[in-house]
Each structure stands twice: as structure tokens, then as C-alpha cells.
């Protein structure tokens, strides 16, 4: 059995600016716990998140599964903190989607193939923190 987590957020910024913040490594670093993102965003290309969390270096990996500029992107994901082997069946799927919401952009992130409800709930809390920082960065300049 697998579980999933979905987080929605309204951001009062242009779709282009939200998209740039999701895909530009320099911007990602500003709101995503200081992580270094490395990828070409080409479907099938590798993706890596590197950094330090609570004094411990990490390197999380994935593969770009979908990339539709301005609309959606998806990648599979393995965390070096997961205590699980990096195999296709243990990778979670992360999907970002942008939608219209009046004068705002609705950002939805879904994390699926999570092994427990507890981890899915923890993911929801993490996404709320990450995207709270993204919203603040985009709306407050």
C-alpha cells in the first residue's frame, strides 16, 4: 500500500514568476532549505538536490518524468535520509501543477508512492514550510 500527500497554495504573482521560482536553481536555493538543485529539466534527465541539513550532508536524487513549461513538472525522488535503497519502486513521485485562481496562481504539489501515512503527513508539513517561503519570496519581493 502506498500513500500520498497534496498541498495547495495561492500565490499572488505571475505564472511566469512562480514557474521560474520552481525551476531556477538560484531561486530554489532561496526558499528550499538552501538546497542546490542540479538538472537540465529534460524528460529522462537526472535531478539532484544537495546540501546540508542539521549538520549532515545529503544528496537526494531523481529523474525528470514530465516538464511542461508554465504548467506542470514531475520527477521521481529518492532521499538519502530515507533509509531505503535507491530503487525505482522506492522512489516517490513529486508533481507540481500551476493553475489559475483569479489574480493568483494555484500551486499544487502531490507526493505519491509514500510508504506510510505518517511519512505522507510529514511531507505535507514540509511542503507547507517550503511553499510558505516561496510565497513570501514572490509576494514580498
N, C-alpha and C positions, 0 to 999 in steps of 0.2 A: 504494500500500500504506500502511496506517496501523497504528500500534502502540498498545498500551495499558499502563497501569500500575495495579496494585492493591495497596493497603496495608490490612492488618488490624491492629486494636489492641484489647486488652481493657482496659476502664476500670471500675474499682470505684467506681461512682457510680450514682445512679438514672438511668433512661432520660430522665426529665423534665429533670434537670440537664444531661445530655450534650446533649440537644436544644437546650436554652436556650443552651448554650455554642457550638453550631454556628450559631445563628440570631440571637442578640442582638449587635448591633454593638459594644456596650461590652465584652462578654466576648471577642468575636472579636479585638478590638484587643489584648487582653492576651497572647494566645498566637500570633497570626498576624503576626509581624514588625511589629507596630504599625500594621497597615493599618486604614484607615477603610472600613468596609463600608456601602454605601447601597443599600437595596432595600425593597420592600414585601412581598416573598415571594409575591406573587400570580403565578400562572402567566401568562406573557407579559410580565411587568413587567421593566424594565431592572434591571441589577445593576451596581454599580461598586465597585472596590477602589482606594483612593487612598492614597498615602503617599510615603515616600522610602526608597530602597534604595541604600546605599553612596554617599550624597550626590546621588543623581539622583531627581528627582520622577517618579512614574509614575501612570497611571490605566489600570487594566485594566477591561474591560467584558464584559458578558454579558447573557443573558436567562434568566429563570427558566423552566425547562421542566416541572418537576414539584415538588409540595410536598405531602407527606402528613405532617402534624404527628406527631412522635414516632416516625416510621418511616423516611422517606426524603425526599430532595430532590435535584434535579438542575438544572444550568444549563449553558448553553454559555458559552465563555470565550475571550476574546482578550487576550493580554498585550502591553502596549506595548513590552516588551523582546523580542518575538518576531521583529522584522524582517520581519514578514509583513503584508500588507494585512488590514484588518478586514473579512472577507467570511464569509458563512455556512460555506463549505467549509473555511476555515482555522481556524475556531473549534473548540476542544477541548470535549469533554463531560465535566463533573465530576458524579459521582453519589456521594452519601453514603447509606449504609444502616445502620440500627441493628438489631441482633439480640440475642437472649437468649444468655447464656453463663453459666449458673449464677448466681452472685451478682454477676456483672459484665455490662456491656453490650459487645457486639462492634460496633465501629465499622469499617465497610469503606468506603474511598474508591476509586473507579475513575475513572481519567482516560483517556479514549479519543479517537480521531482525532488521535493524536500522529504527527507526520510521520517521526520516526526512532526507532530503538531507543535510541540514545544519549539523546535527549530524554526518552523514556519512563523510562529508568533514572534520569535526573536528577530527574524528577518523583517517583519513588518515594522517593528520598533526601530531597527537600523535604518530602513528606507525613510521613515518619517524624520529621523535626525538628518540624514544626508540631504533629503529634498527640502527640509526646513532651511538648511544652509544655502542650497541652490536658490530657493525662493527669495531669501534675504539678499543674496548677492545680486540677483537680477532686478528685484524691485527697488532696492535701495542704492543702486549704482555700484 
